[in-house]
Amino acid sequence: MSALHDTDPQLAGLVDAERRRQFDVLRLIPSENYVSPRCSPRPARC
């Protein structure tokens, strides 16, 4: 057992639960894939 489990079992349980949550759950952060007009490539001319 860790020192945290010995001194504060309730907090240790919360830390363990959070560790399991982060290991078991994949959280994706949505983002926009828009490029500003100044940065976008210009169409090639043939």
PDB file of N, CA, C and O in Angstrom:
ATOM      1  N   MET A   1       0.822  -1.193   0.000  1.00  0.00           N
ATOM      2  CA  MET A   1       0.000   0.000   0.000  1.00  0.00           C
ATOM      3  C   MET A   1       0.861   1.248   0.000  1.00  0.00           C
ATOM      4  O   MET A   1       1.964   1.277   0.546  1.00  0.00           O
ATOM      5  N   SER A   2       0.321   2.274  -0.628  1.00  0.00           N
ATOM      6  CA  SER A   2       1.077   3.527  -0.692  1.00  0.00           C
ATOM      7  C   SER A   2       0.827   4.363   0.564  1.00  0.00           C
ATOM      8  O   SER A   2      -0.089   4.088   1.339  1.00  0.00           O
ATOM      9  N   ALA A   3       1.638   5.362   0.741  1.00  0.00           N
ATOM     10  CA  ALA A   3       1.480   6.251   1.891  1.00  0.00           C
ATOM     11  C   ALA A   3       0.147   6.991   1.823  1.00  0.00           C
ATOM     12  O   ALA A   3      -0.463   7.266   2.857  1.00  0.00           O
ATOM     13  N   LEU A   4      -0.305   7.315   0.614  1.00  0.00           N
ATOM     14  CA  LEU A   4      -1.589   8.013   0.475  1.00  0.00           C
ATOM     15  C   LEU A   4      -2.736   7.127   0.955  1.00  0.00           C
ATOM     16  O   LEU A   4      -3.658   7.608   1.615  1.00  0.00           O
ATOM     17  N   HIS A   5      -2.686   5.839   0.627  1.00  0.00           N
ATOM     18  CA  HIS A   5      -3.721   4.922   1.094  1.00  0.00           C
ATOM     19  C   HIS A   5      -3.744   4.847   2.626  1.00  0.00           C
ATOM     20  O   HIS A   5      -4.804   4.697   3.234  1.00  0.00           O
ATOM     21  N   ASP A   6      -2.579   4.951   3.228  1.00  0.00           N
ATOM     22  CA  ASP A   6      -2.494   4.877   4.692  1.00  0.00           C
ATOM     23  C   ASP A   6      -3.006   6.158   5.351  1.00  0.00           C
ATOM     24  O   ASP A   6      -3.685   6.102   6.376  1.00  0.00           O
ATOM     25  N   THR A   7      -2.681   7.316   4.761  1.00  0.00           N
ATOM     26  CA  THR A   7      -3.041   8.579   5.404  1.00  0.00           C
ATOM     27  C   THR A   7      -4.434   9.067   5.031  1.00  0.00           C
ATOM     28  O   THR A   7      -5.123   9.648   5.870  1.00  0.00           O
ATOM     29  N   ASP A   8      -4.866   8.843   3.783  1.00  0.00           N
ATOM     30  CA  ASP A   8      -6.184   9.325   3.354  1.00  0.00           C
ATOM     31  C   ASP A   8      -6.791   8.343   2.352  1.00  0.00           C
ATOM     32  O   ASP A   8      -6.666   8.537   1.143  1.00  0.00           O
ATOM     33  N   PRO A   9      -7.440   7.304   2.842  1.00  0.00           N
ATOM     34  CA  PRO A   9      -7.982   6.280   1.955  1.00  0.00           C
ATOM     35  C   PRO A   9      -9.034   6.822   0.983  1.00  0.00           C
ATOM     36  O   PRO A   9      -9.140   6.344  -0.147  1.00  0.00           O
ATOM     37  N   GLN A  10      -9.805   7.811   1.416  1.00  0.00           N
ATOM     38  CA  GLN A  10     -10.833   8.365   0.535  1.00  0.00           C
ATOM     39  C   GLN A  10     -10.192   9.076  -0.657  1.00  0.00           C
ATOM     40  O   GLN A  10     -10.607   8.869  -1.798  1.00  0.00           O
ATOM     41  N   LEU A  11      -9.199   9.899  -0.404  1.00  0.00           N
ATOM     42  CA  LEU A  11      -8.498  10.588  -1.486  1.00  0.00           C
ATOM     43  C   LEU A  11      -7.775   9.585  -2.382  1.00  0.00           C
ATOM     44  O   LEU A  11      -7.763   9.735  -3.603  1.00  0.00           O
ATOM     45  N   ALA A  12      -7.180   8.574  -1.782  1.00  0.00           N
ATOM     46  CA  ALA A  12      -6.490   7.545  -2.564  1.00  0.00           C
ATOM     47  C   ALA A  12      -7.472   6.842  -3.499  1.00  0.00           C
ATOM     48  O   ALA A  12      -7.125   6.532  -4.639  1.00  0.00           O
ATOM     49  N   GLY A  13      -8.678   6.592  -3.034  1.00  0.00           N
ATOM     50  CA  GLY A  13      -9.697   5.977  -3.883  1.00  0.00           C
ATOM     51  C   GLY A  13     -10.069   6.866  -5.052  1.00  0.00           C
ATOM     52  O   GLY A  13     -10.257   6.380  -6.167  1.00  0.00           O
ATOM     53  N   LEU A  14     -10.177   8.170  -4.807  1.00  0.00           N
ATOM     54  CA  LEU A  14     -10.490   9.110  -5.891  1.00  0.00           C
ATOM     55  C   LEU A  14      -9.363   9.167  -6.918  1.00  0.00           C
ATOM     56  O   LEU A  14      -9.616   9.215  -8.122  1.00  0.00           O
ATOM     57  N   VAL A  15      -8.127   9.162  -6.443  1.00  0.00           N
ATOM     58  CA  VAL A  15      -6.976   9.174  -7.343  1.00  0.00           C
ATOM     59  C   VAL A  15      -6.948   7.896  -8.174  1.00  0.00           C
ATOM     60  O   VAL A  15      -6.697   7.942  -9.379  1.00  0.00           O
ATOM     61  N   ASP A  16      -7.200   6.772  -7.544  1.00  0.00           N
ATOM     62  CA  ASP A  16      -7.234   5.502  -8.274  1.00  0.00           C
ATOM     63  C   ASP A  16      -8.337   5.493  -9.325  1.00  0.00           C
ATOM     64  O   ASP A  16      -8.125   5.029 -10.445  1.00  0.00           O
ATOM     65  N   ALA A  17      -9.512   6.004  -8.969  1.00  0.00           N
ATOM     66  CA  ALA A  17     -10.631   6.052  -9.915  1.00  0.00           C
ATOM     67  C   ALA A  17     -10.302   6.946 -11.107  1.00  0.00           C
ATOM     68  O   ALA A  17     -10.635   6.617 -12.246  1.00  0.00           O
ATOM     69  N   GLU A  18      -9.656   8.064 -10.844  1.00  0.00           N
ATOM     70  CA  GLU A  18      -9.277   8.970 -11.937  1.00  0.00           C
ATOM     71  C   GLU A  18      -8.220   8.330 -12.827  1.00  0.00           C
ATOM     72  O   GLU A  18      -8.262   8.477 -14.048  1.00  0.00           O
ATOM     73  N   ARG A  19      -7.287   7.631 -12.229  1.00  0.00           N
ATOM     74  CA  ARG A  19      -6.260   6.934 -13.004  1.00  0.00           C
ATOM     75  C   ARG A  19      -6.901   5.885 -13.916  1.00  0.00           C
ATOM     76  O   ARG A  19      -6.529   5.761 -15.083  1.00  0.00           O
ATOM     77  N   ARG A  20      -7.861   5.134 -13.383  1.00  0.00           N
ATOM     78  CA  ARG A  20      -8.564   4.135 -14.203  1.00  0.00           C
ATOM     79  C   ARG A  20      -9.354   4.809 -15.320  1.00  0.00           C
ATOM     80  O   ARG A  20      -9.359   4.330 -16.454  1.00  0.00           O
ATOM     81  N   ARG A  21     -10.020   5.915 -15.005  1.00  0.00           N
ATOM     82  CA  ARG A  21     -10.804   6.635 -16.019  1.00  0.00           C
ATOM     83  C   ARG A  21      -9.912   7.104 -17.162  1.00  0.00           C
ATOM     84  O   ARG A  21     -10.272   6.950 -18.329  1.00  0.00           O
ATOM     85  N   GLN A  22      -8.764   7.670 -16.844  1.00  0.00           N
ATOM     86  CA  GLN A  22      -7.866   8.160 -17.882  1.00  0.00           C
ATOM     87  C   GLN A  22      -7.282   7.019 -18.700  1.00  0.00           C
ATOM     88  O   GLN A  22      -6.984   7.197 -19.881  1.00  0.00           O
ATOM     89  N   PHE A  23      -7.118   5.868 -18.099  1.00  0.00           N
ATOM     90  CA  PHE A  23      -6.567   4.719 -18.813  1.00  0.00           C
ATOM     91  C   PHE A  23      -7.623   4.068 -19.713  1.00  0.00           C
ATOM     92  O   PHE A  23      -7.311   3.623 -20.817  1.00  0.00           O
ATOM     93  N   ASP A  24      -8.864   4.015 -19.242  1.00  0.00           N
ATOM     94  CA  ASP A  24      -9.931   3.292 -19.940  1.00  0.00           C
ATOM     95  C   ASP A  24     -10.683   4.120 -20.973  1.00  0.00           C
ATOM     96  O   ASP A  24     -11.296   3.549 -21.876  1.00  0.00           O
ATOM     97  N   VAL A  25     -10.657   5.423 -20.872  1.00  0.00           N
ATOM     98  CA  VAL A  25     -11.505   6.273 -21.709  1.00  0.00           C
ATOM     99  C   VAL A  25     -10.641   7.131 -22.627  1.00  0.00           C
ATOM    100  O   VAL A  25      -9.701   7.793 -22.187  1.00  0.00           O
ATOM    101  N   LEU A  26     -10.979   7.103 -23.888  1.00  0.00           N
ATOM    102  CA  LEU A  26     -10.306   7.957 -24.861  1.00  0.00           C
ATOM    103  C   LEU A  26     -11.174   9.181 -25.096  1.00  0.00           C
ATOM    104  O   LEU A  26     -12.310   9.062 -25.555  1.00  0.00           O
ATOM    105  N   ARG A  27     -10.648  10.349 -24.785  1.00  0.00           N
ATOM    106  CA  ARG A  27     -11.400  11.583 -24.986  1.00  0.00           C
ATOM    107  C   ARG A  27     -10.795  12.320 -26.165  1.00  0.00           C
ATOM    108  O   ARG A  27      -9.605  12.635 -26.173  1.00  0.00           O
ATOM    109  N   LEU A  28     -11.613  12.586 -27.144  1.00  0.00           N
ATOM    110  CA  LEU A  28     -11.167  13.319 -28.320  1.00  0.00           C
ATOM    111  C   LEU A  28     -11.605  14.769 -28.192  1.00  0.00           C
ATOM    112  O   LEU A  28     -12.714  15.063 -27.748  1.00  0.00           O
ATOM    113  N   ILE A  29     -10.725  15.656 -28.584  1.00  0.00           N
ATOM    114  CA  ILE A  29     -11.027  17.079 -28.543  1.00  0.00           C
ATOM    115  C   ILE A  29     -11.400  17.508 -29.957  1.00  0.00           C
ATOM    116  O   ILE A  29     -10.569  17.433 -30.862  1.00  0.00           O
ATOM    117  N   PRO A  30     -12.631  17.956 -30.161  1.00  0.00           N
ATOM    118  CA  PRO A  30     -13.025  18.359 -31.509  1.00  0.00           C
ATOM    119  C   PRO A  30     -12.260  19.607 -31.940  1.00  0.00           C
ATOM    120  O   PRO A  30     -11.953  20.482 -31.131  1.00  0.00           O
ATOM    121  N   SER A  31     -11.969  19.661 -33.204  1.00  0.00           N
ATOM    122  CA  SER A  31     -11.279  20.841 -33.729  1.00  0.00           C
ATOM    123  C   SER A  31     -11.765  21.104 -35.140  1.00  0.00           C
ATOM    124  O   SER A  31     -12.277  20.213 -35.818  1.00  0.00           O
ATOM    125  N   GLU A  32     -11.603  22.297 -35.553  1.00  0.00           N
ATOM    126  CA  GLU A  32     -11.969  22.698 -36.911  1.00  0.00           C
ATOM    127  C   GLU A  32     -10.730  22.580 -37.786  1.00  0.00           C
ATOM    128  O   GLU A  32      -9.621  22.891 -37.353  1.00  0.00           O
ATOM    129  N   ASN A  33     -10.922  22.136 -38.999  1.00  0.00           N
ATOM    130  CA  ASN A  33      -9.808  21.981 -39.921  1.00  0.00           C
ATOM    131  C   ASN A  33      -9.843  23.049 -41.010  1.00  0.00           C
ATOM    132  O   ASN A  33      -9.587  22.769 -42.181  1.00  0.00           O
ATOM    133  N   TYR A  34     -10.156  24.251 -40.613  1.00  0.00           N
ATOM    134  CA  TYR A  34     -10.201  25.348 -41.563  1.00  0.00           C
ATOM    135  C   TYR A  34      -8.877  26.098 -41.542  1.00  0.00           C
ATOM    136  O   TYR A  34      -8.281  26.308 -40.486  1.00  0.00           O
ATOM    137  N   VAL A  35      -8.438  26.491 -42.705  1.00  0.00           N
ATOM    138  CA  VAL A  35      -7.197  27.250 -42.840  1.00  0.00           C
ATOM    139  C   VAL A  35      -7.572  28.654 -43.284  1.00  0.00           C
ATOM    140  O   VAL A  35      -8.452  28.840 -44.124  1.00  0.00           O
ATOM    141  N   SER A  36      -6.907  29.616 -42.721  1.00  0.00           N
ATOM    142  CA  SER A  36      -7.204  30.984 -43.126  1.00  0.00           C
ATOM    143  C   SER A  36      -6.826  31.162 -44.594  1.00  0.00           C
ATOM    144  O   SER A  36      -5.903  30.503 -45.073  1.00  0.00           O
ATOM    145  N   PRO A  37      -7.521  32.040 -45.317  1.00  0.00           N
ATOM    146  CA  PRO A  37      -7.247  32.232 -46.740  1.00  0.00           C
ATOM    147  C   PRO A  37      -5.781  32.618 -47.026  1.00  0.00           C
ATOM    148  O   PRO A  37      -5.250  32.258 -48.076  1.00  0.00           O
ATOM    149  N   ARG A  38      -5.139  33.329 -46.127  1.00  0.00           N
ATOM    150  CA  ARG A  38      -3.753  33.740 -46.359  1.00  0.00           C
ATOM    151  C   ARG A  38      -2.797  32.558 -46.291  1.00  0.00           C
ATOM    152  O   ARG A  38      -1.720  32.598 -46.886  1.00  0.00           O
ATOM    153  N   CYS A  39      -3.182  31.494 -45.566  1.00  0.00           N
ATOM    154  CA  CYS A  39      -2.285  30.346 -45.414  1.00  0.00           C
ATOM    155  C   CYS A  39      -2.591  29.221 -46.389  1.00  0.00           C
ATOM    156  O   CYS A  39      -1.758  28.334 -46.581  1.00  0.00           O
ATOM    157  N   SER A  40      -3.765  29.235 -47.008  1.00  0.00           N
ATOM    158  CA  SER A  40      -4.136  28.129 -47.874  1.00  0.00           C
ATOM    159  C   SER A  40      -3.372  28.194 -49.193  1.00  0.00           C
ATOM    160  O   SER A  40      -3.092  29.281 -49.697  1.00  0.00           O
ATOM    161  N   PRO A  41      -3.036  27.031 -49.751  1.00  0.00           N
ATOM    162  CA  PRO A  41      -2.312  27.027 -51.017  1.00  0.00           C
ATOM    163  C   PRO A  41      -3.198  27.528 -52.168  1.00  0.00           C
ATOM    164  O   PRO A  41      -4.408  27.300 -52.184  1.00  0.00           O
ATOM    165  N   ARG A  42      -2.584  28.194 -53.099  1.00  0.00           N
ATOM    166  CA  ARG A  42      -3.333  28.708 -54.245  1.00  0.00           C
ATOM    167  C   ARG A  42      -3.452  27.603 -55.290  1.00  0.00           C
ATOM    168  O   ARG A  42      -2.559  26.766 -55.416  1.00  0.00           O
ATOM    169  N   PRO A  43      -4.556  27.600 -56.038  1.00  0.00           N
ATOM    170  CA  PRO A  43      -4.708  26.563 -57.079  1.00  0.00           C
ATOM    171  C   PRO A  43      -3.617  26.676 -58.143  1.00  0.00           C
ATOM    172  O   PRO A  43      -3.224  27.768 -58.555  1.00  0.00           O
ATOM    173  N   ALA A  44      -3.157  25.532 -58.559  1.00  0.00           N
ATOM    174  CA  ALA A  44      -2.114  25.496 -59.597  1.00  0.00           C
ATOM    175  C   ALA A  44      -2.754  25.758 -60.959  1.00  0.00           C
ATOM    176  O   ALA A  44      -3.888  25.359 -61.226  1.00  0.00           O
ATOM    177  N   ARG A  45      -1.998  26.433 -61.796  1.00  0.00           N
ATOM    178  CA  ARG A  45      -2.477  26.677 -63.157  1.00  0.00           C
ATOM    179  C   ARG A  45      -1.818  25.695 -64.105  1.00  0.00           C
ATOM    180  O   ARG A  45      -0.610  25.466 -64.030  1.00  0.00           O
ATOM    181  N   CYS A  46      -2.597  25.122 -64.986  1.00  0.00           N
ATOM    182  CA  CYS A  46      -2.056  24.174 -65.956  1.00  0.00           C
ATOM    183  C   CYS A  46      -1.882  24.843 -67.307  1.00  0.00           C
ATOM    184  O   CYS A  46      -1.436  24.203 -68.260  1.00  0.00           O
TER     185      CYS A  46
END
